[in-house]
Amino acid sequence: MSNKLKWIQDELHNLQNSGLYNRIRTISSPQGAWLVVDGKKVLNFCSNNYLGLANHPQVVAAAAKAVETFGVGPAAVRTIAGTTDLHMQLESRLAKFKGVEAAITFQSGFNANIAAIPALVGKDDAIFSDELNHASIIDGCRLAGARIVRYAHCDPQDLERAFHDERGKYGRALVVTDGVFSMDGDVAPLDKIYEVSKKHDAILMVDDAHGEGVLGKGGRGIVDHFGLHGKVDVEIGTLSKAFGVVGGVVAGNPLVVEWLRQRGRPFLFSSAMTAPDTAACLAALDILEASTELVDKLWENTKFFKAELQRLGFNTGQSVTPITPIMLGEAPVAQQFSRELFENGVFAMAIGFPTVPRGKARIRVMISAAHAKSDLEQGLAVFNLVGKKLGVIN
Ligand SMILES: *Cc1c(COP(=O)(O)O)cnc(C)c1O
């Protein structure tokens, strides 16, 4: 056998030796506060199922009904034969929910970024991007072929500096930021970023993947949280987190949406969201619009859990949202922490490079409205036990 793939073996060994090898656990139950993972029933602290909608009876029933009506696969891309009534309904309902004029859906949030960024800017243009933006934003920026100018994390003054340095070097400008940063749980100062973007006549885009269903009135997202309605040109969203299903969305200015129907490559070249997924998202919207109960519960759980972790002595970083990192430093420590948690019936994965910078490995705890108070208390007891055993807390 030739040696041309041996480098992969070497790379995999390196990952194993540095504690960065992904060992993937297998789930054999629906999503919820408790999961069956690798055959064991454990308390779940790592899903993005913020509101518990992934297995909500109303959402599940809507998906089942859509299967009966439309079958399973879309059999085409949206522009050929893949657009159903359900897609059209979902897009107008999402626009209304977000308080914008138009929306277009994609198969995932990742695809929404890959579609939107290259459609808006090209090689003569510049993208001003927060240094900790999500990988799908980074890949969208690379695909656009525009000049990528990184500014310091959540720092509008550094964004201003970047505009100053780049003056005269680009045609169009796009400013792009995560709304809630997915690994730290901090929130972009979107009001100040808007001011800088406006001053420089830049298109403003925010990725609200972890803000929808979480921030703003009844989970309407970061734009609502800051009262910036009508001021943000492009909002990226996912239907895979708080919505509990799978899919992505671009919402905002109708010109952008119309342009993506013509030029969003994953819209034109990858098959449509399936009917059951689309119907499930519509049911999730019904629930979100009917009451703020789940969003309120999510925040109540978040405040309790975070305060208790801090009281125990854990460092939860900059988080102000349900994403609660427990900062541990080196990757092998985080991996050991996760293994010990699992042995004690708690499922929370370690996160290391390249998802977070080197030396900033952590356990990322995800809080959900699906957790009962007793689940949170039980989880805290295990975090306390493992934290003491590994000398992370006293
Ligand atoms: C999770 C996430 C995505 C990807 O969403 P999917 O629907 O899972 O593809 C995009 N952007 C951010 C900021 C995310 O956190």
The ligand as an SDF file (V2000), in Angstrom:
LIG
                    3D

 15 15  0  0  0  0  0  0  0  0999 V2000
  -24.9560   26.5140   15.4450 C   0  0  0  0  0  0  0  0  0  0  0  0
  -24.5720   27.7300   14.6930 C   0  0  0  0  0  0  0  0  0  0  0  0
  -24.6900   27.7860   13.3060 C   0  0  0  0  0  0  0  0  0  0  0  0
  -25.0880   26.5840   12.4980 C   0  0  0  0  0  0  0  0  0  0  0  0
  -26.4360   26.2860   12.5990 O   0  0  0  0  0  0  0  0  0  0  0  0
  -26.9480   24.8700   12.0560 P   0  0  0  0  0  0  0  0  0  0  0  0
  -28.3760   25.0880   11.8300 O   0  0  0  0  0  0  0  0  0  0  0  0
  -26.6440   23.8700   13.1160 O   0  0  0  0  0  0  0  0  0  0  0  0
  -26.1860   24.5800   10.7930 O   0  0  0  0  0  0  0  0  0  0  0  0
  -24.4090   28.9680   12.6820 C   0  0  0  0  0  0  0  0  0  0  0  0
  -23.9940   30.0480   13.3640 N   0  0  0  0  0  0  0  0  0  0  0  0
  -23.8440   30.0280   14.6950 C   0  0  0  0  0  0  0  0  0  0  0  0
  -23.3980   31.2560   15.4050 C   0  0  0  0  0  0  0  0  0  0  0  0
  -24.1270   28.8610   15.4010 C   0  0  0  0  0  0  0  0  0  0  0  0
  -23.9620   28.8400   16.7180 O   0  0  0  0  0  0  0  0  0  0  0  0
  1  2  1  0
  2  3  1  0
  2 14  2  0
  3  4  1  0
  3 10  2  0
  4  5  1  0
  5  6  1  0
  6  7  2  0
  6  8  1  0
  6  9  1  0
 10 11  1  0
 11 12  2  0
 12 13  1  0
 12 14  1  0
 14 15  1  0
M  END
$$$$
